[in-house]
Amino acid sequence: MIHHPSLKGRLSLGVSSLAVCTIFSLAAQAQTVIITPHKKQKQALEEIVVTGTLMQKPALSTSVPKDTDGQPSADAGDYLRQIPGVTSGRMSGHALEPVIRGQSRSQLNIVNNGAYLEGAGPNRMDTPAAFADIDTADVVIVHRGYQSVQHGPGGSGGTVIVEHNAPDFDPGQNIKGRIDGAFESNGDIWSAAGHLSARHGKMYLRVNGHYKNAENYQDGEGRDVRTAFEIYGGSLEAGYQSATTLVSLGISHEETRDTLFPGAGMDSPEGRGTILRGKLRHDVDDGGALKTVKLDLYRSHALHQMDNFSLRDRMMMFRLSELDAYTTGGKLSADFSWGDRDLTLGLDVKNVDHDGDRVGNDMDRSNLDKVQSVLIPDATIRNIGLFAEGVQPISSDLQLKAGLRYDHVRASADRTDQKNDLVMVGMMPMSPDMLYYNYYGIKAENQTEHNFGGLLRLEYDLTAEAAFYMGISRSTRSANTVERYMASLMGTVTMPSGMMMNMSWVGNPDLDPEKHTQIDMGIGFRKADWNILLSAYYDAVNDYIFRDRAHGQAGILLDNNALVYRNIDARLWGFEIEGSASLGDHLTVFGNVSYTQGQNRDLDIPLYQIPPFSYDLTLTYARDIWSVGGRLQGALAQRRVDDNPMQGSGRDAGETDGYALFDLFASLEIKDATHVKIGVSNLFDQTYANHLNRESLNDAATVRVNEPGRSFYLRLKTEF
């Protein structure tokens, strides 16, 4: 987001009456989203101010976290469940995995205040979204689907941008800040967050901080779910801001402690993430075609530690894993304008270094001196991307957006010949290369890829109150370090069903990149007292990177049900509908529905981890200083699953029943800039689980990790 008038961000929407904007910014005090009318309609339309979530156009949402109603969020992955068309899977109280249009993990780009941070844990205990400080974030922008070539490689499912802006000050104001606090009854969750900003001349300083402590929560049947965690962190940013230039340097740091994971065989006693970042924004005011130059640089580090004994009872076979992931990169771009034509040219670099072992001792937990598996053998993936994206008006009502992108990818690993020295009875020491050879008949070699992508989108103003868009895109996603190089050596166990299952998890260094060809379209209507947005998409995926079970299928040499990776062809399609209406002077209704279907075209079975049809309906009654509301949210049953590890991947824990939840909330402004919010979530104490939640490994009575039962909460916010 942009932080002062001369640096306003240009978001070319082309749906002038639907979003009636090409420029949006954040107000300094209320942090509301301000929409300025499209320039050809300046005489007819007035400025619109919207708080909370703004529906700008189909498949794009902008929200201000501090202004949203409902209970506090555990992290950004939890917060994103409030966004239409977005959900997340749970395996703990923290580190929820965002899913957009049936895609997740590195199919999504998570941009954390201009930087990327790749989690170190291969089992996704430290997702990138978990490191995005949602408690002090100023704005969250979500692109559903592939809408731009400017946000880095991949991103076929969408892009999430979490921004912490440079502060704006009122005339004569030199210090400003905000303090938030909250308590939730289910899990005894205490949280606090705040930021403080100060300026001297054109220099500024912004400090953010947050803390959250959670015990285990209970599901709707009163059973404890092992979801306790502690997290704290903050950030410091110093900068210079003039009428045409913004320069800043900052550091952010997150710590997690004693995080329990009922959806995993290990817990995480410790984790951390640190980002160093620098930014430059400069407006060129010389009357030429070059308008703005932008530069982002970053260096991030994630450390993840997990074990199977420090936070749970265990008598033998002690194991501990510690992994590091360093992500280094940046983006340089320039905006040009010739009359009504806009063009952005840019270069971005992203380099990921990922390394870590699992060590252990079968009888002595205090002497973990032997390597049981070289989990990630010092893997490096470097991506250098070039992109160009422009907007060309064709007529007064029609415009064309076009983008091209090229990525040069190089992947390598340095410790693939290192063998483990803690060996199970009957097994020989194995290196990652030996595992790759056993399952795929190859060893890890340096890989180079040349990936091309792009998009074309037509945006048409049907009337002054209706607009339509249609686009086609191609995006490419290379395999990440886990998919290429994971080398977890485990033995064979007998499952409760009597099935023999090898628990090894082996990456495939020879994976081809995913290639997504997507067609999407949308239409929106905006009236004085109501609006509705509809979008639909179809995604044909060649070489989908599929986490499978070893069945001796083509390209897999063993038939022991170990976790492996291979390329398949897949298909995704779905739709989203969202809208709002004013039912009088004080009553407003918001609603959305979304549906995705995924198909494994190789096996002609459903694709795994696809969310079911979901819905959300919110009714709010607001007066000058208070408001009350209720929310109905839920999902239909999901019967299209890949839950048979003998036929497919078995990634789904099984079919999921539908559910419907009801929440109540209220807010009151008790004095200027001080608000209190109260509410109850899951009012009727339903027992349910999101279909994307991990299989429950700690409670034989539940299939998946259940969501919380009824919870009362209190939130307090004050600004100065």
N, C-alpha and C positions, 0 to 999 in steps of 0.2 A: 504494500500500500504506500501511498505518497503522503508526505507530511507537511507540505506548505504549498501555497497557491501556485507558484511557478513550476513546481514539480508534480503537478497533478498527473496521475496515471491515466493513460488513455486505454479504455476498454471498448473496442469497436464492436458494438452489439448489432447494429443494423436493424434491430427490431424496435424502432423508435417509439412507437406508442406502447409496446409491451414493456420495455424497460426504460423508454424515453431518456436514454442517456448515452453519452460517450465518455463522460468523466464522472468518477465518483471519488469522494475523499471522506475522511473521518472528522467529525466535529470535535473541537478541542475539549469541551466539557462533557457533553452528553454521550459522546462516542456513538452517535447515531450515524447511519449511512445516509448521505445526502446525494440525491440523484439530480443532475442538471439536465434539462431537456436537450434533445438533439438539435443541432444548430439550425436546421431548416424549419424547426417548429418553435423557435424562441418566442415568437409573437403570440402563439396560441396556448402554450402550456406554462404552468407555474412550477416552481421547484417542489419536489416531493421529499418529505423526510420520513424515514421508516426506521423503527427500532427492531432489535431482535434479528430474525432471519429474513433476508430480502430475496425474493424470487426475481432475479434480474432477467433471465430468459430460460427456456427449457434447458435442463442439464447443467445449470450453473447456480450455485447458492453461495451467498455471503452472509456470515453471521458474526455477531459481537458476543463473545462468551459471557461477559459480565452482565449482559442485559437479558439473558435467557431465563425462563422460568423452569421449575422442576428441581429435582435433587442435585446436589453437587456431583461432578464427574470424577471418576477415579483417575483418569488420564485422557489424553486426546482421543484414543481409540474408543473409550466409553462415551465421550462427548459427541463423537461423530454419529452415534446412533440417533441423535436428534435431527440429523440432516436428511431431507427426503432422498430416498434411493440409496442410502448408505446404512450398513449394519456392521456388526463386528462379532467375532467369535471369542469365546472366553475359555481360558483354562486356569484362571486365578482371579483374585480381586483386582489385579493390576495387569498391565501389558495386554490389553485386548487387541485383537487383530482386525483392522478395518477391512471391509469387503465392499466393493462397488461393482455393480453389474456382474456379480459372480466372479470377480477377479480380486486377487489379494497379493500380499507379499511384494516381490519386486515387479509385479504387474501394475503396481501403483507407485507413483512418485510422491514421496512425503518431503516437502520443502520446509525446513525449520528455520524461519527467519533468514532465508537466503542460502542456507547450508543443507547438506545432506549428511546424515549420520546413519551408517549401517550398523544394525545390532550385531553383537558378537556371538550370541547363543544360537546354535543351529536349530534348536527346537522352538525358537521364537519366544523365549522368555523375556526378551528385551527388544520388542519391536521398535522401529524408528518412531512411531507415534507416541510410544511411552516416554520418549525424551523431549517431546514438544510441550513446553510448560503451558498448559491450557489455562491455568488459574490466573496468569497475568497477561495472557495474549490479548492483543487489541482486536484482531479480526481473523476469521478463518474463511478461506475461499476454497470451495470444492468444485472441481470440474468433473462431471461424470462422463466417462468416455474420453476419446482422444480428440481434444479440441484445439491443441496448439502444439507446434514443434519446438517451442521455446523452453520447455520445462525439463530438459534433459533426455537421456536415452530411455526407451521403454515407455511406461506410462499408458499402456494400451487400455487399462481399466479406468484410469482417471488420475487426477492430480489433487493433492491436498496441500494447501499453502497456509502455514501458520505464521502470522506476522506480529512482531513487537515493534511498534513504530517509534521514530524519534518524537519527542514530546512537542506539543504545541502549547503555547502560553498566551493567556489573555494580556492585553496591554497593561503594563505595570506589574505583572505577576512574574515572579522569579522562582517560586517553589510550588510544586503541586504533587499530589499523591493520592493513593487509595489503599484502604485496608479492608480485607474480606475475612470473614470467619464463618465456620459452619460446623454443625453436629448432626450426625445421622444415628438413629436409635439402633437399627439393625446392623450389628457389627461394631457398635461404639466407635464410630469413625469421627475423629476430630481433624479439622483442617484449618489452616490459616494461610493467607497470601497477601502480598501487598507490593506496591512499587512507590518509589520516590524519585522525582525528577527536579533538577535545578538547572538554572542557566546563569551565565555571566557574559553579557554581550552576545556574541554569536556562538559561544561555546555552551555545550550542555552536558549533563551527566544524568544517566538513568540507572537506578538500582532496582532489581526485582528479587523477590524471595518467596518461598512457599514451603509448607510443611504439611504432611498428612500421615496420620497413624490409624490403622484399621485392624480390628480383631476379626476373627472368623464370623461370617454372617450366617443366618439360618435361612433355609428355604421355606416354602409355604407349609411344609409338614413339621417344621421345627427342628429339622436335622442340621447339625453343624456342617458347614461347607468350609474346607480348609483354605481360606482366602485371606488370611492376615498378611499385612505388609506395612512397611514404613518407608516413606520417601521424603526427601527434602532436597532443596537446591536453590539456585538463584542465578542471576546474571548481572553483569556490569557493562555498561556501554558509555563511551565518551565520544562526543562528536562536535563537528563544526557545521553550522547551518546558516546559509545566507539566502538571498533572494533567488540565486541560480544554482547553488552548490550545496550538496550534503556529503560530508565525509565522516565516517564513524569507524571505531574499533571496539570490539566487544568480546567478552568471554561468558559462557554459560556452563553450569556444572550441575549434574543430577546425581544423587546417591539413592540407592535402594538397599534396604536391609530386611533380612528375615522374611522373604516373600515365599509363601506356601503355594504349591501348585498341585491341586487335586487332579489335574488333567495330565500330569507328567510323572515319571518315575523318580524325579529328583526335585528338590527345592533349591532356592537361591538365597544363600546367606548374605551375598554381597554382589552389588553391581554398580557401575557408575558410567556416566557419559559426560564428556567435556567437548565443547566446541569453541574454537578461536575463529573469529570472523572479522572481515573488513568490508566496508561498503563505500562506493562512490556513486553519486548521482549528480550530473552536471547538465544544465540546460544551456544550449548554445544559442545566444541571442544576437546573431549577426545577420539575420534575414536570409540566410542560405537554406539549403535543403536539409542539412543536418540539424536536428532539433535537440536530441538528448543522447548522452553517453552514460552507460551504466556498467559498473564493475562490482562483482562479488567474489571474494576469496575466502576460503575456509579450510580448517584442519580439524577434524573431529576424531575422537577416540572413544570406543566403547569397550569396557571390560566386563566380562560376565563370569561369575563363579557359581557353580551348582554342585550339589552333592546329594547322596542318598542316606545320610546318617546324622548330620548335625541338627536337623529340624524335624526328624522323625525317628522312630525306634527301629534299630537294626542291630543284629548280633554278629553278622559276618558279611563278606563280599563288599567291603567298603570302597566306594568310588567317588572321585572328585574330578571335576573338569574346570579348567580355567582357560578362557579364550579372549583374545584381543582382536579388535577390528579398527583399523585406521582408515579414514576416508579423507582424501585430500583433493581439492578441486577449486573450480571457480567458473565464472561466466562473464564474458565481455560482450556487450551488445550496443548497437547504435540505432536510434530511431530517425528515420528520414520522412519528409513530407513534401509533396509537390501538389499544391492545391488540395483536392479532395483525396489524393492518393497517399497512403501511408505504407512504409516499408521498414521492417526491422531485420538487421543482419547481425549475426552473432557467432561466437565460438564458446563452447564449454568443455571442460575437462573434469573427469571424475576418476579417481584412482583409489581402489579398495585393496588393502592388505589385511588378510585374515589368517589367523594362526592359533592353534591351541591343541592341547592333549587331554586325555582322560587318564588319570593316574589312580593307583589303588593299592590295597593290601587286603588279602582275604580274611585276615584275623585281627590285625592291629590297626585301628583307625588313626593312631597317632604317628604312624610311620608309613606314609603314602609315598614311597620312594621309587615305585616302578611304573613305567608307562604301560597302560593297558591298551590304549588305542591312540594313534596319531589322528585325531579327529579331523582337523583341517591342516594340511601339510604346508604351511607358509604360502598360501595362495595369493596371487595378485591378479586383479582384473583392471585394466586401464582402458578408459573410453575417452576418445577425443571426438567431439561433435561439431559440425558446422551446420548452420541453419539460416533460412531466409523465410520471412513471412510478411505478406502484404495484404492490403485491403484496397480494392479498386471499385469505385462506384460505376455501375453500368447505366443507371438512370436515376431519377430522383427517388425511386422506390425500391431499387434493386442494387445490391452490391455483391461482389465476389471476394471471398477470402481464400487465399492460397498460401501454402507453406511447403517447403522442401527441407529435408534433413538427411545428412550423411554422418554415420558414426564408424570410426575405426576402433576396433576392439582387439585387445591383445590379452590373452589369459595364459598364466603359467603357475607352476607350483614347484617349490624347491626341496621339500623334505619327503618326497614320495617314495624314496628308497629306505627310509628309516623304519626299522622293525620294532614291534612292541617287545617288552621284556617281562611282562606279567602275562603268562600264558595259561589258559585253562587246560585241565587234564585232557589228553587225547588230541590236543591241537598243537600246531607248530607256530613259531613266531611269524608274524605277517607284517608286511609293509603296505601302505596304501596302493602302490603299484601292483603288488601281488593280488590285492583285492580287486582292483579294476580289471586285471587280466583274467581272474577266475570268473568274473561275472560278464565281462564284455569282450574279452580277448584282446585288450589293448592296454597300453601303459600311458601315463600322462605325458603328453608332449605339448610344447608351446602351440597355442592356437591363435590364429588371426582371422578376424571377420570384417567384412565390409558391408555394413547395413544401410539400407536406404529406406526412407519413409517420406510421407507427405500427406497433404490434405487439400481438398477443394470444398468450399461451402458457399452456397447461395443463400442470401438472406433477403427476404422480400416483404415489404410493408403492404399487406393486402388492403387495409383501410387505415384510417387514423386510430383505430382501436384494435387492430388485429395484425399479426405478423406471422410469417412462416419461414422455416429454414430447412434445407436439405443438404447433406454433406456426404462425402465419401473419403475414406482415409486408409492409409496403410502405415502400420507401425511395426517395429521389430524390437523384440526383447531377447537379449543374450542371456544364457544361463548364468546364475550367480555362483558364488564360491561354494555354497553348500551343494547345489545341484551338480556341479562339476566334480568336486573334490572331497565330499564327505567320505570318511573312512572309519566308521564305527564297527569294530569287530566284536560280535557277540555270539553266543552259542544258541543251540536249539532248545526250545522249551515245549512242553505239552500244555496246550490251552485247555480251559474248562470243557470245551466241546470235544476234547480228545484229539484235536488237530495238532500236528507237529509244525512248529513255526520257528524259523530262524530269525533272530532279532537283530541281525546285522543290518546296517544302513550304509549303502555304498553309492557315491556319486558317479556320474558318467562323464569323463573328460571329453568325450566326442559328441556331445549334444549339439544339434543344430539350433540356431536361434528361432524363437517363435515369430511367426509372421501373421499379423492380424489385418484382415481386410474388412473394414466396417462401413456400413451404410446407416446413417441416422437421420432422423427428421423430427421436426417439432412444429407446433403451432400454439400461439398464445393469444388470448383475448383479455383486454383490460378495459373495464368500464369504471364509472365513477365510484361504484360501491361493491364491485366484485372483480375478480380476475381468475383465470384458469390457464394453466400451462400443460401441454401434453407432449410427450416425446416418446419415440420408439427407435429401436436399433436392432441391427443384425450384424453379427461378427463371425466370419468364417476364418478359422484359425488353422493354418498349416504348421506342422512341427510343434504343436502344443507340448510344452515340457511337462510330462506326466509322471508323478510319483506313483510307482506301481509296485506290485509284488512279483518276485521272480518265479515265473511259471514255465520257464523254458521256451518262452515265446520268441519270435524273431528278434535277433539282436541280444538276447539274454541267454547265457550258456547254462545256468543252473536252474533247478526247479526245487527251491527250498523255502519259498515265501519270504525271503529277505526283502527289505525295502530297496528298490532300485529306481532308476530314472530312464525314460526313453521318450522319443518323440512320437506323437500321434496326431491325427487330424481331429478337430473338435468344432463345435458350433455353439454359439451363444446368441440368444435373442431375448428381447423383453420390452417392457414399456414402463413409463412413470407418468403419473398424473398428480398435479398439485395445484392448490388454489386457495382463495380466501374470499370472504364476503362480510360486509358490514350489515348487521341485522338491527339497524337503528343507530342512535347516536353513541351508544356505549358498548354494544354487544358485537363481538367479532368471532367468526368461525374460521379455522384453518384446517386443511385436510390434505392428505396425500396417500397414494397407493403406489406400490411398485411390484413388478414381477419379472423374474429372470428364469429362463430355461436353458440348461446346458446339456449337450449330448456328446458322448465319446463316439465318434464316427467310426473308429477302427473296430471297436467291440459292439457297436450299436446298443450301448447301455447309457444310462444317465451319467453325466459328468459329476464328480464328487464336489462337495462343499458349495452347493448352490442354494441360496436362501429361498424360502417359499414366498408365496404371495403375502405381502405385509401391508398394514394400513395404520393410519394415525389420524385422529380427529380431535381437535382442541377447540373448546369454547371458552372465551374470556370476556368478562364484564369489567370494564375499567372506568373509574372516575378520576378526578384530578390527582389525588394522592394515594389512592388505593385501587386494588384490582383483585378479583377472584376468578378462578377458572377450574375446568376439569378437562381431563384428557383420556380418551379411549384409544388404546393401541394394542396391536396384536398381530398374529399371523395365522394363516391357514395351515393345515397339516401338510407336511412334505413327505410324499410317498415315492418320489423319484430319487432314488439313492443308489450309491455305489458302496454297499456294505458287505460284500462277499469277497474276502481276500483270496478265495480259490478261483474266482472268475475274473474279478477286477482288482481294484486297489484296496478295497475294504476301508477307505479313508473315512467314510461316514459311519458313525456309531450305530446307525439304524434309522428307521423311519421316525418322524417326529410328529407328535400330535399338535393340533392348533391350540391357540390360547388367546384370551382377551383380558386385558388389564385395565384398571381404572385408577387414575391419579387425581388428587385434588391439590390445589395450590392457591396461595394468596400473597399479596405484597402490600406494604404500607410505607409511605414516606413519612418518617417520624419527625424529621427536621430537614432543612435544606441539605441535599446531597447525601442523606443518610437513609438507607432503606433496610427494612427487615422483610424476609420472605420465609414463609412456613408452608408445610405441605405434608402429604402422605403419599407415598408411592405404593403400588400394588395393594390398593385399599382392601380388597377382599382376600388377601393372603393366598394367592394362587401359587400352586407348585408347577413350575414350567422350566423349560430350557430352550434357549435359542438353538435352532438346528445346527448352526455353525460351531457350537460349543464343543470342546474336546470330550472324548470319552472319559468318564469318571473312573479313575484307577484306585481310588481310596474307599469307595463305598459301593459294595456289591448290590445295594438296593436301588441304585440310580444308574441310568444308562449314560447320561452326559453330566457335566458339571452344571448343576441347577443354578438358576438366577435367584436373587434375594427374594424373600417373602416380604411381608408388609414392613415398611420403614417410615418413621416420622423424621422430619428434618427441620432444621432452623438455620437460616442464612442471614448474615448481617454484613452490610457494605456501607462504607462511608468514604467520601471523597473530600479533599481539601486543596 
